[in-house]
Every structure is written in C-alpha cells, then in structure tokens.
Amino acid sequence: MFDPTDYKWPTPKRLVLSLLSSPELKEIGARECVKWGRLFDIDPTAMRVALGRLVKAGFLRSVVRGRYAIGDRGRVLSETARRWVSAEERVGAWDGRWLMVHTAHLGRRDQSALKLRDRALQLVGFAELRSGLWCRPANYRESSAETRARLRELGLGEEAIILRADSLLLETRELAALWPRQALEEAYAVLTQAMIDSMARGDADDTDAGKEALARETFLLGEAVIRQINGDPLLPDAMVDVAARRKMHETMVAYEAFGRDAWARFQAPGAQ
C-alpha cells in the first residue's frame, strides 16, 4: 500500500534548494538554514559546509557575508521543480493517438547515456513497451516537436527516433503493466487525504514543538506530493481517474499556501 509517511529526510542541499524554490523567498541567511536543518537533525557544521559547496557549484550565490540567493544552476532546478504548478494545464483531451520513441539502435553499452535516456523518457511519462520502444498517449497540449525538444533537453539525445502513431493495438493487461492504474489512483487518494488531514489539524499546537512538527510535516508531505505530480505520466481519463489526480493537484495548491504559513510561524522571531 502507498505510504505517504515513508519519507526520506532531506540532505542539506535538497532542503535549501527546495525551500528556495518558493517564489516568495528571495534570499536566506546561514542562521535560517541552520534552524531549518535542526528540524531534520542536520548538524549546523554540515549545513554551513553544504552552503559553501552550493555557492561553489553555482546553485547559490553569495549576496553578502552569510546571506545567499539562488544561483543560475539552482534556478534551473527550481524551475523544473515548480513545473507541478502547471501540470494539469499541459494535458488535454486524448484522441487515441500515441507518441512513440525508438532507442533500440542506440545500444546499451554506455550505461550513463542509457540511464539518462531512460530517465528523460520516464519524466515525460513514457513507458517501455518493448526493449528500446517507448510509448505514451499523445494527450499533451504541446506539439510533438515541443515534446521532442523537452526530451532532448532532459537528455534523450539527438539520435532517438520520435514519431506519432494513429493507434496502438494493445491488450488491456499490457496497458496495465505499463502504467499501473491502481497504484497511481491509490497514491492520488492517499496523498490528497494526508493533505486534508494535515490542514484540518492546523496550528492547534501553538508551542514551539508544535510549530516545528507542523513545519516538518508540511515540508515532507509537500515534497511527496510534488514528486508524485512531477513524476506522474499525466494519462488521459480512459486510462486513469483524472478527477482524482486533479483533486490532488488542487489540494496541493491550497496545501502550499498552508505550508508557507506554517513555515512563517516557525521562523517568526521568538520561535525556537
């Protein structure tokens, strides 16, 4: 069963970049980052070392001593992470046609290139029908050329062959194996209910410990939902419960605002 509480606690890098992806947060201080890190048992020294490495790698830039803003590399990651906001706008009605990608001729010896190709295809919702032959419903609003450009930007490579098919004769069980409907719909339902429950509990515990617990919960649950949305194949309603997926997305919009408020209370002067 899908468990939304099976969280992996963030590394210093992931924590800082995730929080800086919020449009409202323009810059941060080292002290704030140390305070954030305490929520997840991150040692203050480890957090300060991570900040220095993030600056060196271009994910952050130093504004003044001890204060940071997002850097060029970090902005690319942030924009990618924020794609969840427009996820439902990117798909429309499905007319039964398919997008296909053929990669079998590219070989499998270069494992790094293979992993990059597979990851690019999975991020855009493709599934491997046969070895080296990937497919997905052609329900994106963007053109095939735009999908191809997005795949190449993610690492597919110029040599992959991309085409459209008017139909794809598959047994229902084959489709189910490509995109497990039950698992997707279970994730939608469980994550939606987890957010609703979290908002219902609200800020009932106004102690410092209560504020910390709520900030931690909103970060971890919010990340889990965003991972689900950004990694979702965005299938049409003939293949998955689109209404349930949209409900999860709409709930996440409300939950993001709820989470921002929880973090504002956690960071307010006087909060420990």
C-alpha positions in Angstrom: 0.0 0.0 0.0 1.2 3.5 -0.8 2.5 5.2 2.4 2.9 9.0 2.2 4.6 9.0 5.6 7.5 6.9 4.2 9.7 10.0 3.9 13.4 10.3 3.2 14.6 13.2 5.2 16.3 15.8 3.1 20.0 16.4 2.7 21.2 20.0 3.4 21.4 20.6 -0.4 17.9 19.3 -1.0 16.4 21.2 1.9 17.9 24.6 1.0 17.1 24.3 -2.8 13.6 23.0 -2.1 12.7 25.9 0.2 14.4 28.5 -2.1 12.2 27.2 -5.0 9.3 29.2 -3.3 8.8 32.4 -5.3 8.3 34.4 -2.1 11.7 33.5 -0.7 14.3 35.7 -2.5 17.3 35.1 -0.2 18.3 33.3 3.0 20.8 33.6 5.8 23.1 30.9 7.2 21.3 31.1 10.6 18.0 30.4 9.0 19.4 27.4 7.2 20.9 26.1 10.4 17.4 26.5 12.0 15.8 24.7 9.1 18.4 21.9 9.4 17.6 21.3 13.1 14.1 20.1 12.0 15.8 17.2 10.2 18.7 16.5 12.6 21.2 18.2 10.2 24.3 19.2 12.1 25.0 23.0 11.9 28.5 22.5 10.6 27.3 20.2 7.9 24.7 22.8 6.8 27.4 25.6 6.7 29.7 23.3 4.7 26.8 22.5 2.3 26.1 26.2 1.8 29.7 26.8 0.8 29.6 23.9 -1.7 26.3 25.1 -3.2 27.9 28.5 -3.8 31.0 27.0 -5.4 28.8 24.7 -7.6 26.6 27.7 -8.8 23.4 26.5 -7.1 23.6 29.5 -4.7 25.3 32.9 -4.9 26.6 34.9 -2.0 24.7 38.2 -1.6 26.7 39.5 1.4 28.6 37.5 4.0 26.2 34.9 5.5 23.4 35.6 3.1 22.5 33.7 -0.1 20.2 33.8 -3.1 19.6 31.2 -5.7 22.2 30.8 -8.4 21.9 30.0 -12.1 22.2 26.2 -11.6 19.8 26.4 -8.7 17.3 28.4 -10.7 17.2 25.7 -13.4 16.4 23.1 -10.7 13.8 25.4 -9.1 12.0 26.0 -12.4 11.9 22.3 -13.0 10.6 21.6 -9.6 7.9 24.3 -10.0 6.5 22.6 -13.1 4.0 20.9 -10.8 2.0 24.1 -10.7 1.1 23.9 -14.4 0.9 20.1 -14.7 -2.8 19.8 -15.4 -2.7 22.7 -17.9 -0.2 20.7 -20.0 -2.7 18.0 -21.0 -5.9 17.9 -22.8 -8.4 15.6 -24.4 -7.0 12.4 -25.9 -8.0 11.4 -29.5 -6.5 7.9 -29.3 -3.2 8.7 -30.9 0.2 7.8 -29.4 3.7 9.2 -29.2 6.5 6.6 -29.8 10.2 6.8 -29.2 12.6 4.2 -30.7 16.0 3.9 -29.0 17.0 0.3 -29.7 19.6 1.3 -32.3 21.4 3.4 -29.8 22.8 0.4 -27.9 23.1 -0.3 -24.2 26.9 -0.3 -23.7 27.1 3.3 -22.4 25.3 2.8 -19.1 25.4 6.6 -18.2 23.8 7.5 -21.5 21.3 4.7 -21.1 20.2 5.9 -17.7 19.9 9.5 -18.9 17.7 8.4 -21.8 15.5 6.2 -19.6 15.1 9.0 -17.0 14.2 11.6 -19.7 11.5 9.3 -21.1 10.1 8.4 -17.7 10.0 12.1 -16.7 7.8 12.8 -19.7 5.5 9.9 -18.9 6.7 7.3 -21.5 6.8 3.6 -20.7 8.8 0.9 -22.4 6.5 -1.2 -24.5 9.3 -3.4 -25.9 13.0 -3.2 -25.5 14.0 0.1 -27.0 10.5 1.1 -27.9 8.7 3.6 -25.7 5.2 5.0 -25.9 2.7 7.3 -24.2 -0.8 8.7 -25.1 -0.5 11.8 -27.3 -2.5 14.0 -24.9 -0.1 16.8 -24.3 -1.3 20.2 -25.4 2.2 21.0 -26.7 3.2 19.9 -30.2 5.2 16.7 -30.9 8.2 19.0 -31.8 7.9 20.7 -28.4 7.8 17.3 -26.6 10.9 16.2 -28.6 12.7 19.4 -27.6 11.8 18.7 -23.9 13.0 15.1 -24.1 16.3 16.2 -25.7 16.8 18.9 -23.0 16.3 16.2 -20.4 19.0 14.0 -22.0 17.3 11.8 -24.6 19.8 12.5 -27.3 19.6 13.6 -30.9 19.7 10.1 -32.4 16.4 8.8 -30.9 13.6 8.4 -33.4 10.3 10.1 -32.3 7.0 9.5 -34.2 3.2 9.6 -33.8 1.0 6.6 -34.2 -2.7 6.7 -35.1 -3.4 3.6 -33.0 -1.6 1.1 -30.8 -3.2 -2.4 -30.6 -2.6 -3.4 -27.0 -4.4 -5.8 -24.7 -5.8 -4.1 -21.5 -3.4 -6.1 -19.4 -0.4 -4.8 -21.4 -1.5 -1.2 -20.7 -2.0 -2.0 -17.1 1.6 -3.3 -16.9 2.9 -0.1 -18.5 1.1 2.3 -16.2 -0.3 0.6 -13.0 -3.6 2.3 -12.7 -4.4 1.0 -9.2 -1.1 2.2 -7.8 -1.5 5.7 -9.4 -5.0 6.1 -8.1 -4.1 4.9 -4.6 -1.3 7.5 -4.5 -3.7 10.3 -5.5 -6.2 9.3 -2.9 -3.8 8.8 0.0 -1.8 12.0 -0.7 -5.0 14.0 -1.0 -6.3 12.7 2.3 -3.0 13.2 4.0 -3.0 16.9 3.0 -6.6 17.4 4.0 -5.9 15.8 7.4 -2.8 17.9 7.9 -4.7 21.2 7.2 -7.5 20.0 9.5 -5.1 19.6 12.4 -3.8 23.1 11.5 -1.9 25.0 14.2 -3.7 23.5 17.1 -0.4 23.1 18.9 1.0 26.6 19.2 4.0 25.6 21.2 7.5 25.8 19.7 7.5 22.0 19.4 4.1 22.1 17.7 5.3 24.7 15.2 8.4 22.7 14.4 6.4 19.5 13.9 4.0 21.3 11.5 6.8 22.9 9.5 8.5 19.5 9.2 5.2 17.8 8.2 4.3 20.3 5.6 7.8 20.1 4.0 7.9 16.3 3.9 4.3 15.8 2.7 4.5 18.7 0.2 7.7 17.2 -1.3 6.0 13.8 -1.6 3.1 15.3 -3.4 5.3 17.4 -5.7 7.3 14.3 -6.6 4.1 12.5 -7.4 2.9 15.3 -9.7 6.2 16.0 -11.4 6.8 12.2 -12.0 3.2 11.5 -13.0 2.6 10.2 -16.5 -0.5 12.5 -16.8 -2.5 9.9 -18.5 -6.0 10.6 -20.1 -9.2 9.6 -18.3 -9.5 6.5 -20.4 -6.5 5.1 -18.5 -6.7 6.7 -15.0 -9.0 8.6 -12.8 -8.2 12.1 -13.9 -10.7 13.7 -11.5 -8.8 12.1 -8.6 -5.5 13.4 -9.9 -6.9 16.9 -10.4 -8.2 16.8 -6.8 -4.7 16.0 -5.6 -3.3 18.9 -7.6 -5.9 21.4 -6.4 -5.4 20.3 -2.8 -1.7 20.8 -3.2 -2.3 24.4 -4.3 -4.1 25.0 -1.0 -1.5 23.0 0.9 1.4 25.0 -0.5 -0.2 28.2 1.0 -0.9 26.4 4.3 2.7 25.2 4.3 4.1 28.7 3.7 2.0 30.0 6.7 3.3 27.1 8.9 6.9 28.0 8.0 6.3 31.7 8.6 5.2 30.8 12.1 8.2 28.5 12.6 10.6 31.2 11.5 8.9 34.1 13.4 11.1 36.0 15.9 10.9 34.3 19.2 10.3 30.8 17.8 13.0 28.4 18.9 
